[in-house]
Amino acid sequence: DWMLVDAEFSETEARMQNLMRMHDLLSASRVRNQHLEGQLVTDHKTGLFNDRHFRTRLREEFERAQRHGAPVTLGLLDLDDFKNLNDAHSYEFGDAALRATGETIRQCVRSIDIPARIGGDEFAIILPATTMPETIAVSKRILQVLSVSPIGDDQVKEVLHASIGIASFDGRSARDSRHLFLQTNEALKAAKAAGKNDIFFYDNNTRTAAGADAKVVLPTAQRHKPEDSSGA
């Protein structure tokens, strides 16, 4: 705004107040826009990313891995017997299980990883620049935290179990991000079929799913998890 040097004080005061009101309106508008943008990419029950954002980021990370020759690994986690949990208790209890699972995943991954809820009781984690053994270590940590963190209250407590499938792209093992997802889903189905509460990975050499402990030897030094790890 501008005014003449000899303008009345009342006019100056009115214009300043008007500018302050405009500033407040613009600030509120920015906050609303940020909130709406968050809703577009965030799952409302868990606070993790949603399926739409996950698909976009998976494609981006896959293409980045292709360009730079760095590995990217995808994990799919499915809660075991989730329908039975809802039937035995309530949908509110099921929602608490989803939130607890989302929080466990968030605690166990790095800030650069991309955790998402992509279905009813299915979660996904994109792990850039991460090898298969490192991802198996992360997956074991997730199952371990779930096993020692029952949900509920003094009257009803339930220990959550999950099955995890993993596939990794190393520059040659998948044609595109959709192919990587299908490989990961095949490993997840194998983990379910093997009795649940287990980790299976897609073996690029045999083109079949295998149990994590059967073929992959974990490194002595597991992947470092920075202190500032966070999810969405």
C-alpha positions as CSV (number, residue, x, y, z in Angstrom):
1,D,0.0,0.0,0.0
2,W,1.1,3.6,-0.3
3,M,-0.2,7.0,0.8
4,L,0.8,10.7,0.7
5,V,3.3,11.9,3.3
6,D,0.8,14.4,4.8
7,A,-2.0,11.8,5.0
8,E,-4.2,11.9,8.1
9,F,-3.3,9.6,11.0
10,S,-6.7,8.0,10.9
11,E,-6.2,7.0,7.2
12,T,-2.8,5.6,8.0
13,E,-4.2,3.6,10.9
14,A,-7.0,2.3,8.8
15,R,-4.7,1.2,6.0
16,M,-2.4,-0.6,8.4
17,Q,-5.2,-2.5,10.0
18,N,-6.4,-3.5,6.5
19,L,-3.0,-4.8,5.7
20,M,-2.9,-6.8,8.9
21,R,-6.3,-8.3,8.2
22,M,-5.1,-9.3,4.7
23,H,-2.0,-10.9,6.2
24,D,-4.1,-12.9,8.6
25,L,-6.4,-14.0,5.8
26,L,-3.5,-15.1,3.6
27,S,-1.9,-17.0,6.6
28,A,-5.1,-18.8,7.3
29,S,-5.5,-19.7,3.6
30,R,-2.0,-21.2,3.6
31,V,-2.8,-23.3,6.6
32,R,-6.0,-24.6,5.0
33,N,-4.2,-25.4,1.8
34,Q,-1.5,-27.3,3.7
35,H,-4.2,-29.2,5.5
36,L,-6.0,-30.1,2.3
37,E,-2.7,-31.2,0.7
38,G,-2.1,-33.4,3.7
39,Q,-5.5,-35.0,3.3
40,L,-4.7,-35.8,-0.3
41,V,-1.7,-38.0,0.6
42,T,-2.4,-39.1,4.1
43,D,-4.4,-42.1,5.4
44,H,-6.8,-40.7,8.0
45,K,-6.7,-43.8,10.3
46,T,-3.0,-44.3,10.6
47,G,-1.4,-41.0,9.6
48,L,0.8,-42.9,7.1
49,F,0.7,-42.1,3.4
50,N,-2.3,-43.4,1.5
51,D,-2.4,-45.7,-1.5
52,R,-2.5,-43.0,-4.1
53,H,0.6,-41.3,-2.8
54,F,2.3,-44.7,-2.4
55,R,1.8,-45.6,-6.1
56,T,3.3,-42.3,-7.1
57,R,6.3,-42.6,-4.9
58,L,6.9,-46.2,-5.8
59,R,7.1,-45.2,-9.5
60,E,9.4,-42.3,-8.7
61,E,11.8,-44.3,-6.5
62,F,11.9,-47.1,-9.0
63,E,12.8,-44.7,-11.8
64,R,15.5,-43.1,-9.6
65,A,17.0,-46.5,-8.8
66,Q,17.1,-47.2,-12.6
67,R,18.9,-43.9,-13.2
68,H,21.5,-44.2,-10.4
69,G,21.9,-48.0,-10.1
70,A,21.0,-48.0,-6.4
71,P,18.8,-50.7,-5.0
72,V,15.2,-50.0,-3.9
73,T,13.3,-52.5,-1.8
74,L,9.5,-52.8,-1.3
75,G,7.8,-54.5,1.6
76,L,4.1,-55.4,1.9
77,L,2.7,-56.2,5.4
78,D,-0.6,-57.7,6.0
79,L,-2.1,-58.2,9.5
80,D,-2.9,-61.8,10.2
81,D,-6.6,-62.7,10.9
82,F,-7.7,-59.1,11.0
83,K,-11.3,-60.0,10.2
84,N,-11.4,-62.3,13.2
85,L,-10.1,-59.4,15.3
86,N,-13.0,-57.2,14.2
87,D,-15.6,-60.0,14.6
88,A,-14.4,-60.9,18.1
89,H,-14.3,-57.3,19.4
90,S,-15.4,-54.3,17.3
91,Y,-14.5,-52.1,14.4
92,E,-13.2,-49.6,16.9
93,F,-10.8,-52.2,18.2
94,G,-9.8,-53.0,14.6
95,D,-9.1,-49.3,14.0
96,A,-6.9,-49.3,17.1
97,A,-5.0,-52.3,15.7
98,L,-4.4,-50.3,12.4
99,R,-3.1,-47.3,14.3
100,A,-0.8,-49.4,16.4
101,T,0.6,-51.1,13.3
102,G,1.1,-47.8,11.6
103,E,2.9,-46.4,14.6
104,T,5.1,-49.5,14.9
105,I,6.1,-49.2,11.2
106,R,6.8,-45.5,11.7
107,Q,9.1,-46.3,14.6
108,C,11.1,-48.9,12.8
109,V,11.9,-47.1,9.5
110,R,14.1,-44.1,8.6
111,S,12.9,-40.7,7.7
112,I,13.7,-41.3,4.0
113,D,11.6,-44.5,3.9
114,I,8.0,-44.3,2.7
115,P,5.4,-46.1,4.8
116,A,1.8,-46.3,3.7
117,R,-1.5,-48.0,4.3
118,I,-2.7,-49.2,1.0
119,G,-5.7,-51.3,1.9
120,G,-7.9,-52.4,4.7
121,D,-5.2,-54.2,6.8
122,E,-2.4,-54.0,4.3
123,F,0.6,-51.7,4.6
124,A,3.6,-51.0,2.3
125,I,7.1,-49.6,2.9
126,I,9.3,-48.3,0.2
127,L,13.0,-48.4,1.3
128,P,15.3,-46.4,-1.0
129,A,19.0,-47.4,-1.2
130,T,18.3,-50.5,0.9
131,T,19.4,-54.1,0.2
132,M,17.3,-57.2,0.8
133,P,19.2,-58.3,4.0
134,E,18.7,-54.8,5.4
135,T,15.0,-54.9,4.6
136,I,14.7,-58.3,6.3
137,A,16.3,-56.9,9.4
138,V,13.8,-54.0,9.4
139,S,10.9,-56.5,8.9
140,K,12.0,-58.6,11.8
141,R,12.2,-55.6,14.0
142,I,8.6,-54.7,13.0
143,L,7.3,-58.2,13.9
144,Q,9.3,-58.1,17.1
145,V,7.8,-54.8,18.2
146,L,4.3,-56.0,17.4
147,S,4.8,-59.2,19.4
148,V,5.7,-57.4,22.6
149,S,3.1,-54.6,22.2
150,P,-0.4,-55.9,22.8
151,I,-3.2,-53.5,22.2
152,G,-6.4,-53.1,24.3
153,D,-7.1,-52.4,27.9
154,D,-7.1,-54.3,31.2
155,Q,-10.1,-56.4,30.1
156,V,-9.2,-57.2,26.6
157,K,-5.7,-57.5,25.1
158,E,-4.6,-58.8,21.8
159,V,-1.1,-59.4,20.4
160,L,-0.9,-58.5,16.7
161,H,0.8,-60.7,14.2
162,A,1.6,-59.9,10.6
163,S,3.0,-61.5,7.4
164,I,5.5,-59.6,5.3
165,G,6.6,-60.0,1.7
166,I,9.7,-58.3,0.2
167,A,11.1,-57.8,-3.3
168,S,14.1,-55.8,-4.3
169,F,15.1,-54.0,-7.6
170,D,18.8,-54.1,-8.3
171,G,18.7,-52.7,-11.9
172,R,17.7,-55.9,-13.6
173,S,15.2,-57.8,-11.6
174,A,11.9,-56.0,-12.4
175,R,10.6,-54.3,-15.6
176,D,8.8,-51.5,-13.8
177,S,7.3,-50.5,-10.5
178,R,4.2,-52.5,-11.1
179,H,6.3,-55.6,-11.7
180,L,8.1,-55.0,-8.5
181,F,4.8,-54.7,-6.6
182,L,3.6,-58.0,-8.1
183,Q,6.8,-59.8,-7.0
184,T,6.4,-58.4,-3.5
185,N,2.8,-59.5,-3.4
186,E,3.8,-63.0,-4.5
187,A,6.2,-63.1,-1.5
188,L,3.4,-61.9,0.8
189,K,1.0,-64.6,-0.4
190,A,3.7,-67.2,0.2
191,A,4.2,-65.9,3.8
192,K,0.5,-66.2,4.4
193,A,0.4,-69.7,2.9
194,A,3.3,-70.9,5.0
195,G,1.4,-70.2,8.2
196,K,1.5,-66.4,8.7
197,N,3.5,-64.3,11.1
198,D,6.5,-64.8,8.8
199,I,8.7,-63.0,6.3
200,F,9.2,-64.2,2.7
201,F,11.2,-62.6,-0.1
202,Y,11.1,-62.8,-3.8
203,D,14.3,-64.6,-5.0
204,N,15.4,-63.0,-8.3
205,N,17.5,-66.0,-9.2
206,T,14.9,-68.7,-8.9
207,R,11.9,-66.3,-9.6
208,T,10.1,-67.8,-6.6
209,A,9.3,-66.7,-3.1
210,A,11.4,-68.1,-0.3
211,G,11.4,-67.8,3.5
212,A,13.7,-65.1,4.8
213,D,15.7,-67.3,7.1
214,A,16.1,-70.0,4.4
215,K,18.2,-68.1,1.9
216,V,19.4,-64.7,3.1
217,V,22.1,-64.4,5.7
218,L,21.7,-61.2,7.6
219,P,24.8,-59.0,8.0
220,T,26.5,-58.7,11.4
221,A,26.0,-55.0,11.4
222,Q,22.3,-54.3,10.7
223,R,21.2,-51.1,9.0
224,H,21.6,-48.0,11.2
225,K,18.3,-46.4,12.2
226,P,18.8,-42.6,12.6
227,E,17.4,-40.9,15.7
228,D,15.1,-38.7,13.6
229,S,13.3,-41.6,12.0
230,S,9.7,-40.7,11.2
231,G,6.9,-41.7,8.8
232,A,4.3,-39.4,7.3
